[in-house]
């Protein structure tokens, strides 16, 4: 980034870089104190946040936005209190900054230590989920990073209110307000400038749909940690506890279908299909789920009240984020694995089985960030894993994979201590 280059976005990035230099050496107590102030301020100022959010929700409904997206956009007093609770949970987590990754004394007497250090300035580009504004800021502050937040224009009023609360709180706690900033502008150009701010922004993390993530990965000159869409699968094996399988399926699909760890495809072993599918389809129908089934699944349309439509290749690769699920009968576990390896986004896959060999083979062969045995895909979540609020779920294989907590928001550096050593 040229030193002469300037614009509102670049000026914001420069201020973030200056603030990051102040933040990085501060002790944990300073960062934790600021986070506690943030949590208290969110609760105290919830009415103004809800009022601002109502503007975004009204605009979304007026423009015909789907209810699943409106749900992701909506903030209530209860949701804000839950977000504040997540911030307090982050305070209680171990501090990653300064953690010793490895260390040794070399044969020549040099003392070598690899320690965790903040990235510096982290940019987050995300869609329609204002809770991400607080989650991202909390994790970045805890890990010693300044954060640049670029939410979608659909949540602009909500994000503006939230960032105002955050900045006031951290400033009152003695930190530079510019450790948390909203990237100015609602146009695509402001996103483009952020993606080109190499040298000012250390890393970008996109959170949202496939189109957003692909754009950031392909066009950014700033290094990117790629978070992925969630085309998640539930496979019911031949030796499955069918009561358990129904419970897990309904939880994975219908407990909150608008999130990335919701199940989007059901695969059923042929040996258990005759017994399991009528029960599963009935339960899905009662939960309001439309099934996009292959020919084997469609045969069961007459034995329950399920809505079953023919599945196409597009269904197998779709992250619905709605009350829809694709379903297929497979001849065996290996066929289920082949289906998953072809169509999965690499997020989360679950097997329901009482067979240890089947579970072992499934976990060995499925190449996704998280493989669950007899558990819902909805557990793939930083908070559920005990990480606190997550920054995202990385589906790439470099630096970070799976739910990204505090350690994944740091890099490392080597500290080498000698006693007059020369080479």
C-alpha positions as CSV (number, residue, x, y, z in Angstrom):
1,X,0.0,0.0,0.0
2,X,1.5,3.3,-1.1
3,X,2.2,5.8,1.6
4,X,0.4,8.4,-0.5
5,X,-2.7,6.4,-1.0
6,X,-5.7,7.7,0.9
7,X,-9.4,7.3,1.2
8,X,-11.8,6.8,4.1
9,X,-11.2,3.1,4.0
10,X,-7.4,3.4,3.9
11,X,-7.4,6.1,6.6
12,X,-9.5,3.7,8.8
13,X,-6.9,0.9,8.2
14,X,-4.0,3.2,9.1
15,X,-5.7,4.2,12.4
16,X,-6.3,0.5,13.1
17,X,-2.6,-0.2,12.5
18,X,-1.6,2.5,14.9
19,X,-4.1,1.2,17.5
20,X,-2.8,-2.4,17.0
21,X,0.7,-1.3,17.9
22,X,-0.6,0.2,21.2
23,X,-2.8,-2.9,21.9
24,X,-0.3,-5.7,21.3
25,X,2.0,-5.2,24.3
26,X,-0.8,-4.5,26.8
27,X,-1.3,-7.1,29.5
28,X,-4.2,-9.5,29.6
29,X,-5.8,-7.4,32.4
30,X,-6.2,-4.4,30.1
31,X,-7.8,-6.5,27.3
32,X,-10.0,-8.4,29.7
33,X,-11.1,-5.2,31.4
34,X,-12.1,-3.7,28.1
35,X,-14.1,-6.8,27.2
36,X,-16.0,-6.7,30.5
37,X,-16.8,-3.1,29.8
38,X,-18.1,-4.1,26.4
39,X,-20.4,-6.8,27.9
40,X,-21.8,-4.3,30.4
41,X,-22.3,-1.7,27.7
42,X,-24.2,-4.1,25.4
43,X,-26.7,-4.9,28.1
44,X,-27.1,-1.3,29.3
45,X,-27.6,0.0,25.8
46,X,-29.6,-2.9,24.4
47,X,-32.7,-0.7,23.7
48,X,-30.8,1.6,21.3
49,X,-29.3,-1.4,19.5
50,X,-32.7,-3.1,19.1
51,X,-34.1,0.2,17.8
52,X,-31.4,0.4,15.2
53,X,-31.8,-3.2,14.3
54,X,-35.5,-2.7,13.8
55,X,-34.7,-0.4,10.9
56,X,-32.7,-3.1,9.2
57,X,-35.3,-5.8,9.8
58,X,-38.1,-3.5,8.4
59,X,-36.0,-2.8,5.2
60,X,-35.3,-6.5,4.8
61,X,-38.9,-7.5,5.0
62,X,-40.0,-4.7,2.7
63,X,-37.5,-5.9,0.1
64,X,-38.8,-9.5,0.3
65,X,-35.9,-11.0,2.1
66,X,-36.5,-14.6,3.2
67,X,-37.5,-15.3,6.8
68,X,-34.4,-17.4,7.3
69,X,-32.2,-14.4,6.5
70,X,-34.3,-12.1,8.5
71,X,-33.8,-14.4,11.5
72,X,-30.0,-14.2,11.1
73,X,-30.4,-10.4,11.0
74,X,-32.7,-9.9,14.0
75,X,-31.4,-8.8,17.4
76,X,-33.6,-8.9,20.5
77,X,-32.9,-7.9,24.0
78,X,-32.5,-11.6,24.8
79,X,-30.1,-12.2,21.9
80,X,-28.0,-9.2,23.0
81,X,-27.8,-10.5,26.5
82,X,-26.6,-13.8,25.1
83,X,-24.0,-12.0,23.0
84,X,-22.8,-10.2,26.1
85,X,-22.6,-13.5,27.9
86,X,-20.5,-14.8,25.1
87,X,-18.1,-11.8,25.5
88,X,-17.8,-12.6,29.3
89,X,-17.0,-16.3,28.3
90,X,-14.2,-15.0,26.1
91,X,-12.8,-13.1,29.1
92,X,-12.5,-16.3,31.0
93,X,-10.6,-18.1,28.3
94,X,-6.8,-18.5,28.4
95,X,-4.8,-15.7,26.9
96,X,-3.1,-16.9,23.7
97,X,-0.7,-14.0,23.5
98,X,2.8,-14.9,24.6
99,X,1.9,-18.7,24.9
100,X,5.0,-20.8,24.3
101,X,4.4,-23.1,21.3
102,X,7.7,-24.8,21.6
103,X,11.2,-24.1,23.0
104,X,14.5,-25.6,23.3
105,X,18.2,-25.0,24.0
106,X,20.2,-25.6,20.8
107,X,23.5,-27.5,20.8
108,X,25.3,-24.2,20.5
109,X,23.7,-22.8,23.6
110,X,21.2,-20.5,22.0
111,X,17.8,-20.5,23.7
112,X,15.0,-20.8,21.2
113,X,11.3,-20.0,21.9
114,X,8.4,-19.9,19.5
115,X,5.6,-17.7,21.0
116,X,2.1,-16.7,19.9
117,X,1.7,-13.0,18.9
118,X,-1.3,-11.1,17.5
119,X,-1.7,-10.8,13.7
120,X,-2.0,-7.0,14.0
121,X,-5.0,-5.8,12.0
122,X,-7.8,-8.3,11.2
123,X,-10.5,-7.5,8.6
124,X,-13.8,-9.3,8.8
125,X,-16.2,-9.2,5.8
126,X,-19.5,-10.7,6.6
127,X,-23.2,-10.9,5.7
128,X,-26.5,-10.1,7.5
129,X,-25.5,-11.3,11.0
130,X,-24.9,-8.4,13.3
131,X,-23.9,-10.7,16.2
132,X,-20.7,-11.4,14.2
133,X,-19.8,-7.7,14.9
134,X,-19.5,-8.4,18.6
135,X,-18.1,-11.9,18.3
136,X,-15.4,-10.8,16.0
137,X,-14.4,-7.7,18.0
138,X,-14.3,-9.7,21.2
139,X,-12.0,-12.4,19.9
140,X,-9.8,-9.9,18.1
141,X,-9.4,-7.8,21.3
142,X,-8.7,-10.8,23.4
143,X,-6.0,-12.0,21.0
144,X,-4.5,-8.5,20.9
145,X,-5.7,-7.6,17.4
146,X,-7.3,-4.5,16.1
147,X,-10.4,-5.3,14.0
148,X,-11.9,-3.8,10.9
149,X,-15.6,-4.8,10.5
150,X,-17.3,-4.7,7.1
151,X,-20.8,-6.1,7.5
152,X,-23.4,-6.1,4.8
153,X,-25.5,-3.0,3.9
154,X,-28.6,-4.9,5.1
155,X,-27.3,-4.7,8.7
156,X,-25.7,-1.2,8.4
157,X,-27.8,0.5,11.1
158,X,-27.4,-2.4,13.5
159,X,-23.6,-2.6,13.0
160,X,-23.2,1.2,13.3
161,X,-25.0,1.1,16.7
162,X,-23.0,-1.9,17.9
163,X,-19.6,-0.5,16.9
164,X,-20.5,2.8,18.6
165,X,-21.2,0.9,21.8
166,X,-18.0,-1.1,21.5
167,X,-15.8,1.9,20.7
168,X,-17.2,3.9,23.7
169,X,-16.7,0.9,26.0
170,X,-13.1,0.2,25.0
171,X,-12.2,3.9,25.2
172,X,-13.6,4.2,28.7
173,X,-11.5,1.2,29.7
174,X,-8.4,3.0,28.5
175,X,-7.8,1.3,25.1
176,X,-7.6,3.2,21.8
177,X,-11.1,3.4,20.4
178,X,-9.7,2.6,17.0
179,X,-8.9,-1.0,17.9
180,X,-12.6,-1.5,16.8
181,X,-13.8,0.2,13.6
182,X,-16.5,-0.1,11.1
183,X,-15.2,0.1,7.6
184,X,-16.8,3.2,6.1
185,X,-19.1,2.9,3.1
186,X,-21.8,0.5,1.9
187,X,-20.7,0.1,-1.6
188,X,-18.7,-2.8,-3.2
189,X,-15.8,-0.4,-3.7
190,X,-15.2,-0.1,0.0
191,X,-15.0,-3.9,0.2
192,X,-12.5,-3.8,-2.7
193,X,-10.4,-1.2,-1.0
194,X,-10.2,-3.3,2.1
195,X,-9.2,-6.4,0.1
196,X,-6.4,-4.3,-1.5
197,X,-5.1,-2.8,1.7
198,X,-2.1,-5.1,1.8
199,X,0.5,-3.8,4.2
200,X,-2.1,-2.2,6.4
201,X,-4.4,-5.2,7.0
202,X,-2.7,-8.4,8.0
203,X,-5.4,-10.9,7.3
204,X,-9.0,-11.0,6.0
205,X,-11.6,-13.4,7.1
206,X,-14.8,-13.6,5.0
207,X,-18.0,-15.0,6.6
208,X,-21.1,-15.5,4.5
209,X,-22.4,-17.2,1.4
210,X,-20.3,-19.0,-1.3
211,X,-20.3,-15.9,-3.6
212,X,-18.9,-13.6,-1.0
213,X,-16.2,-16.1,0.1
214,X,-15.2,-16.8,-3.5
215,X,-14.9,-13.1,-4.3
216,X,-12.7,-12.4,-1.3
217,X,-10.5,-15.4,-1.9
218,X,-10.1,-14.7,-5.6
219,X,-9.7,-10.9,-5.5
220,X,-8.0,-10.0,-2.3
221,X,-4.3,-9.1,-2.2
222,X,-4.5,-9.3,1.6
223,X,-3.9,-12.9,2.9
224,X,-7.3,-14.6,3.5
225,X,-8.4,-17.3,5.9
226,X,-11.2,-19.0,4.0
227,X,-14.4,-19.9,5.9
228,X,-16.7,-22.2,4.0
229,X,-20.4,-22.8,3.4
230,X,-22.0,-25.7,5.3
231,X,-23.3,-28.4,3.1
232,X,-23.4,-30.9,6.0
233,X,-24.5,-34.5,5.9
234,X,-26.1,-37.0,8.3
235,X,-25.5,-40.7,7.4
236,X,-27.7,-43.3,9.1
237,X,-25.7,-46.6,9.0
238,X,-27.2,-50.1,8.8
239,X,-26.5,-50.7,12.5
240,X,-28.0,-47.4,13.8
241,X,-30.2,-46.8,16.9
242,X,-33.2,-45.5,14.9
243,X,-34.7,-43.5,17.8
244,X,-31.3,-41.8,18.2
245,X,-31.0,-41.3,14.5
246,X,-34.4,-39.5,14.3
247,X,-33.6,-37.2,17.2
248,X,-30.2,-36.3,15.8
249,X,-31.6,-35.7,12.3
250,X,-34.4,-33.4,13.4
251,X,-32.0,-31.5,15.7
252,X,-29.4,-31.2,12.9
253,X,-31.9,-30.0,10.3
254,X,-34.6,-28.1,12.1
255,X,-33.3,-26.7,15.4
256,X,-32.0,-23.7,13.4
257,X,-31.8,-24.3,9.7
258,X,-30.4,-20.8,8.9
259,X,-26.9,-21.6,10.2
260,X,-23.9,-23.2,8.5
261,X,-23.8,-26.3,10.8
262,X,-27.4,-27.3,10.0
263,X,-27.7,-30.6,8.1
264,X,-28.5,-30.3,4.4
265,X,-28.4,-33.9,3.2
266,X,-29.6,-37.2,4.7
267,X,-28.0,-40.4,3.6
268,X,-29.6,-43.7,4.6
269,X,-28.0,-47.2,4.3
270,X,-30.3,-49.4,2.1
271,X,-30.5,-52.1,4.8
272,X,-32.3,-49.8,7.2
273,X,-34.2,-47.6,4.8
274,X,-37.5,-49.6,4.9
275,X,-37.7,-49.2,8.7
276,X,-36.0,-45.8,9.2
277,X,-37.3,-43.6,6.3
278,X,-41.1,-43.7,7.2
279,X,-40.2,-42.6,10.7
280,X,-37.7,-40.0,9.6
281,X,-40.0,-38.6,6.9
282,X,-42.8,-38.3,9.3
283,X,-40.7,-36.4,11.8
284,X,-39.3,-34.1,9.1
285,X,-42.9,-33.4,7.9
286,X,-43.9,-32.5,11.5
287,X,-40.9,-30.1,11.6
288,X,-42.0,-28.4,8.4
289,X,-39.1,-29.7,6.3
290,X,-39.4,-30.4,2.6
291,X,-37.5,-33.4,1.4
292,X,-35.7,-33.4,-2.0
293,X,-35.4,-37.2,-2.4
294,X,-33.8,-39.6,-4.9
295,X,-36.0,-42.3,-6.5
296,X,-35.5,-44.6,-3.5
297,X,-36.7,-41.9,-1.1
298,X,-39.6,-40.9,-3.3
299,X,-41.1,-44.4,-3.0
300,X,-42.0,-43.6,0.6
301,X,-44.1,-40.5,-0.3
302,X,-47.3,-42.5,0.1
303,X,-46.6,-43.8,3.6
304,X,-46.3,-40.5,5.4
305,X,-47.3,-36.9,5.1
306,X,-43.9,-35.7,4.0
307,X,-43.5,-33.3,1.1
308,X,-41.0,-35.1,-1.2
309,X,-39.8,-33.5,-4.5
310,X,-37.4,-35.1,-6.9
311,X,-33.8,-34.3,-6.1
312,X,-31.3,-33.1,-8.8
313,X,-27.5,-32.7,-8.7
314,X,-28.1,-29.1,-7.7
315,X,-29.8,-30.3,-4.5
316,X,-26.8,-32.4,-3.5
317,X,-24.5,-29.4,-3.6
318,X,-26.9,-26.9,-2.1
319,X,-26.6,-25.2,1.3
320,X,-30.3,-24.5,1.8
321,X,-30.3,-22.6,5.0
322,X,-34.0,-23.3,5.1
323,X,-36.5,-26.0,6.0
324,X,-35.3,-28.2,3.1
325,X,-33.1,-31.3,3.0
326,X,-31.8,-33.6,0.3
327,X,-32.1,-37.3,0.9
328,X,-30.8,-40.4,-0.7
329,X,-30.5,-44.2,-0.1
330,X,-27.0,-45.6,-0.4
331,X,-26.0,-49.2,-0.7
332,X,-23.3,-49.1,1.9
333,X,-21.0,-46.9,4.0
334,X,-18.4,-46.5,1.3
335,X,-21.1,-45.2,-1.1
336,X,-22.1,-42.7,1.6
337,X,-18.5,-41.6,1.9
338,X,-18.2,-41.2,-1.9
339,X,-21.3,-39.1,-2.0
340,X,-19.9,-36.9,0.8
341,X,-16.5,-36.5,-0.8
342,X,-18.1,-35.5,-4.1
343,X,-20.7,-33.0,-2.8
344,X,-19.7,-31.8,0.7
345,X,-18.3,-28.4,1.3
346,X,-16.0,-30.0,3.8
347,X,-17.7,-28.5,6.9
348,X,-19.3,-31.2,9.1
349,X,-20.6,-34.8,8.6
350,X,-22.2,-37.1,11.1
351,X,-22.6,-40.9,11.2
352,X,-25.3,-42.6,13.3
353,X,-24.2,-46.1,14.1
354,X,-23.6,-48.7,16.9
355,X,-20.8,-50.3,15.0
356,X,-17.3,-49.2,16.1
357,X,-15.7,-50.4,12.9
358,X,-18.2,-48.4,10.8
359,X,-17.6,-45.3,12.9
360,X,-13.8,-45.8,12.6
361,X,-13.9,-46.2,8.9
362,X,-16.2,-43.2,8.4
363,X,-14.0,-40.9,10.5
364,X,-10.9,-42.1,8.7
365,X,-12.3,-41.6,5.2
366,X,-14.4,-38.4,5.5
367,X,-12.2,-35.4,4.8
368,X,-14.1,-32.5,6.5
369,X,-13.3,-30.2,9.3
370,X,-15.5,-32.0,11.8
371,X,-16.7,-35.7,11.7
372,X,-19.3,-36.5,14.4
373,X,-20.3,-40.0,15.6
374,X,-23.8,-40.3,17.1
375,X,-24.0,-36.5,17.5
376,X,-25.7,-33.6,15.7
377,X,-23.8,-31.5,13.2
378,X,-25.1,-28.5,15.2
379,X,-22.2,-29.0,17.7
380,X,-19.7,-27.7,15.2
381,X,-19.4,-24.4,16.8
382,X,-16.7,-22.5,18.7
383,X,-18.9,-22.0,21.8
384,X,-19.9,-25.7,21.9
385,X,-16.3,-26.7,21.5
386,X,-15.4,-24.6,24.5
387,X,-13.6,-21.9,22.5
388,X,-15.9,-19.1,23.3
389,X,-17.5,-17.1,20.4
390,X,-15.8,-18.2,17.2
391,X,-14.5,-16.0,14.4
392,X,-15.7,-18.5,11.8
393,X,-15.4,-22.1,10.7
394,X,-12.4,-22.5,8.3
395,X,-12.8,-25.2,5.7
396,X,-9.3,-24.7,4.3
397,X,-6.3,-26.6,5.4
398,X,-3.6,-23.9,5.9
399,X,-3.1,-22.2,9.3
400,X,-6.6,-23.0,10.7
401,X,-9.3,-25.6,10.1
402,X,-12.7,-26.0,11.8
403,X,-14.1,-23.6,14.4
404,X,-11.6,-20.8,14.9
405,X,-11.1,-19.6,18.4
406,X,-8.4,-17.4,20.0
407,X,-5.2,-19.4,19.1
408,X,-6.3,-19.2,15.4
409,X,-6.2,-15.4,15.6
410,X,-2.5,-15.4,16.3
411,X,0.7,-16.0,14.4
412,X,4.0,-16.8,16.0
413,X,7.4,-15.4,16.2
414,X,10.8,-16.8,17.4
415,X,12.7,-15.3,20.2
416,X,16.3,-16.3,20.2
417,X,18.5,-15.5,23.2
418,X,22.2,-15.9,23.1
419,X,25.3,-14.8,25.1
420,X,27.4,-13.1,22.5
421,X,26.8,-15.9,19.9
422,X,28.0,-15.3,16.4
423,X,27.7,-17.6,13.4
